[in-house]
Amino acid sequence: MTQEAQQLQPRQLFVGGVWREGNAGMRRDVVDPATGGILTTVVEADATDVDVAVRNAREAFDHGPWPRMPARDRARILNRAAQLIRERADELVSLESHDVGKPVSLCRAVDVETAAQQYEYCAALAQGIEGSTRSTPIPSLAYTMRLPVGVVGAITPFNFPLILSSTKIAAALAAGNVVVHKPADDTPLSALFVAELLKDAGVPDGVLNVVTGSGQVVGEALLRHPGVDKIAFTGSTAIGRHAASVAGEHLKPVTMELGGNAAHIVFDDADLDVAIGAVIKAFVFNSGQFCMAGPRLLVARPLHDTVLGILEQAVPTVPIGDPRDPATVIGPMAGERQLAKVEEYVELARKEGGRIVCGGERLDLDGGFYYRPTVIADLPADSRVIAEEVFGPVLTVQPFDDEDEAVALANSTPYGLAAGLQTRDVTRAHRVAARLDAGIVWVNDWAMLDPAVPFGGVKDSGFGREYGPEALEAYTRVKSVVVSLPPTPAASAVTEEQA
Ligand code: NAP
């Protein structure tokens, strides 16, 4: 059997360090977005499967070696995981590309490499988790410890399965937690691959458990399970709002990495070569299924028509097609549901009076879920296509007259995940960056991310930060210890004499 055929064998749940069938014996098809064909099947788990996974995780946390291990040993295992991710990069690229439709070149350079770097970065973080001592007027030694929170329920979306699961798992494990992970039902394969890879790296059984199945059943059961101590959720604002309310009812701490609808501002002094490259990257990368995509282009009015003209010429030349072709930049959308949503929004844009500058239609290729990158101008200010998260390769373009208007338009949606601006004026760059309602702002490029740089949203894009040392805030709790240190008799005598 070839390596690829082996990878695409029907997959089971990974619970307690072993593969298991689900309680109800149900299965779900995993579809190849490049052809619409069935790749393999995974278990459609139920609440009983979640319960078994949580019990295994609980046992690993309460009695297993992972939380008690010296941080340096945990770090060694996380570094080994990074090494294995790189060694098995070909397999991971192939799997993720089949599952999500990601172009192989980008998948290797971005998804797989970022995942490896996340484990390395978190290995270093693990060794720096520290408490502190506090000075008090009470005769005492007061100190704090940072401890793991326990069993983390991680729920992740379909668009960057490997990166987004690694973000949570690497940070949670670094702090000594254990995890039950529910990947998106459309794209579950890399999560199962990584679970076994982490076991090979030395992660003890029960520390990482992966339960596949629907959000309504598996996700919901995780949110409500009394054995889960914390929820780490990435997904849409609508589901995140629901997840946060259920977690709140159960008094579980949550981190919420939610939707986005970033503005990308091109000022009249921008370097247009740099700006256009960033603008295109910001809306076509991952077929626009990108929480931090830049789908709302705001252009200084004197440049508006010039920029539209350049985009009309340049966008159709971006290679779109078979994700397995190393030259491909835009692959298919991850699923039929995502494709249908984009088609609906472009149809709505037409009804709203928008002008389709390029794209605006499916690409009929091999039965896959392809949509041509689409630029839309002349939409009314109250357009829903501008205001809502389309989550596809669609760029709307609006002119602005001055900096205040650009900032007001940029901040005019409920989202606040990312934003960006193109300018050669360094003062303006800092001034505008400070005024944008976003968790991260890029200047003169787009999507510059690194495991060291905190990432997360404001407003309807969520709360909590992943990446950077800030990520540990979400995966640790502080305990204070105050030890009474009454003065020794000798010290008391000296004090009395002095008095
Ligand atoms: P989604 O529909 O919200 O799903 C996210 C996850 O939640 C999936 O695993 C889903 O399971 C699960 N889920 C669904 N219903 C649930 C419930 N009742 N209880 C618990 N879990 C439930 O999002 P998506 O369509 O997969 O991903 C796209 C969205 O994610 C976009 O809005 C995007 O902006 C956002 N996103 C945000 C970030 C960030 O860092 N801020 C990163 C990536 C994506 P099923 O797959 O089974 O439905």
Boltz pocket constraint, residues with backbone or C-beta under 6 A from the ligand:
constraints:
  - pocket:
      binder: B
      contacts: [[A, 155], [A, 156], [A, 157], [A, 158], [A, 159], [A, 160], [A, 164], [A, 182], [A, 183], [A, 184], [A, 185], [A, 186], [A, 213], [A, 214], [A, 215], [A, 216], [A, 218], [A, 219], [A, 220], [A, 223], [A, 234], [A, 235], [A, 236], [A, 237], [A, 239], [A, 240], [A, 242], [A, 243], [A, 256], [A, 257], [A, 258], [A, 259], [A, 260], [A, 290], [A, 291], [A, 292], [A, 389], [A, 391], [A, 417], [A, 457], [A, 461], [A, 462]]
      max_distance: 6.0
